[in-house]
Amino acid sequence: MFLAMATAYGQAAKAPAKAAPKAAAKADAPATASGPDVAVMGRVSFKGTAPVSKPIAMDSEPSCAAKHTGKVYPETVIVNPNGTLKNVFVYVKTGLEGKTFPAPQTPATLNQVGCVYEPHVLGVVVGQDLKIVNSDATTHNVHALAQVNPDFNIGQRAGAGPIIRIFDKPEATMGIVCNQHPWMKAVAHVISNPYFAVSGADGGFEIKNLPPGTYTLEALHEKYGASTQQVTVVAGKPVAVNFSFSSGQAFVPGSLKTMANVIVP
Ligand SMILES: [Cu+2]
């Protein structure tokens, strides 16, 4: 008992020195814009208990297992150390009606590295190239579980060139899976404007260059679903918006056609 208390005290005594550099990344601390082009910024907080997931058994694919130094976990729910939620897709849902946006010239890229999709969540604009790259020494089978756009299911050998696909219609939460490696999963969100962001390792997101106006933002997460917020963007000053999801909540359907919740446990 005394030992346990002494250990706890020892940890507590060390805590301030360790915690100080992280203070700015606290979930409720105000976000700081990374540049003058940031129109909307915020964080996605997470309430409740982070789900516990089992490490992925990659023994069936030694060439992929060898690319990882530690254990690899499913990325369905990632709660950051500061209590925020990673991989939440935040985009402009309404307020841009009647406007059209040229598809970005640069492709959205989905890489396969060590039998893991990078990134796990990505945004693609209608008409933009989605470039799927195989960086592994094995064959992948890229299967887009599209419901609004045509689905596709394509083998991609080691060393093969990229697969390019273009989506014609908005479609949120499209699962991309691999028929060779059942643990592989990415989530693509296809939207009709270029104003979106994905929450990062501190739960933060930034939407850049959104013109002044009033908009509805929607935040989408593959397990927890949708949450919306109204926001008014003014010139020259980033507006702060925060979202929150919780461990006990049921899946909330979003406004875009969303596929049934594909969960890799
Ligand atoms: Cu694969």
Residues whose N, C-alpha, C, O or C-beta is under 5 A from the ligand:
A	BS01	CU	T139 H140 N141 C178 Q180 H181 M184
